């Protein structure tokens, strides 16, 4: 394992922990987006570019967008 791989693994672990300990749903959605981007970088470092492209679309774009839309719908209905 190279130094770059170890650094990226530590960053992914720290970002995952950060998402778990965050209590505000809006901040969690932003954290999940950052976590998805770090996972895409991790897959790229481990030489899996096809998985990295999929992770960018799903983890960094689609999932946080769905979470933000759901939060907007929930918060809009509570007023």
N, C-alpha and C positions, 0 to 999 in steps of 0.2 A: 504494500500500500504506500502510495506516495504522500508527501506532505500536503499537497493540494487536496487530495481525497480526504485526508484526515481533517483538514480545516473545514471543508464543506460538510462533512458528516457532523462535526461539532456545531456548525451553524444551523444545520437542519434540526439537531436535537434541541438547541436553544430556542429556535423559533417554535417548535412543537410544544415545548414547555411553556413558552410565552402565550401561545394560543389557549392552552389549557387553564392557566392561572388567571387569564383575563376574564372579568365578569360582565363587562358591558358588551351586548351583542353586536353593536356597531364596530367597536374596536376588535372584536373577534373576527368579524368579516374581513376587516383590513388585514389582520394577522394571518388569516387563512390564505389570503391572496399572496402575501409575502412568503408564507410557508410553501405554497404551490410553486412559486417562482424559484425558491431555493431547491425544491425537489427536482425541478426541471434542470437546474444547474448541476445537481448531483448526478442525474442520469447522463448528462452530457459529459461530465468528468469521468464517469465510469464507462464511457464509449457506447452509449445507447441513444443515438440521436433521434431515432424514430419514437422511442418512448418519451424522450425529452419534449418533442413537439406535441405529443398527445398530452403530456403533463402541463404544458403551457396553456393549451386550450381549456382543459378541464379544471386544473387546480388553480391557475392564476386568473382565469377569465370567467368561465361558466359558473362554477360553484359560488364564488363571491358575489357575482351578479344576481344569482337566484336568491342568495341569502339577503342581500340588500333589498331586493324587490319584495321578499316576504316580510322583512322588517318594516318597510314602508307601508305595506298593506295592513299589517297588524297595528302599527302606530296610528295609521289614518283612521281605522275603524274604532279605536278606543276613544276618540275625541267626541 
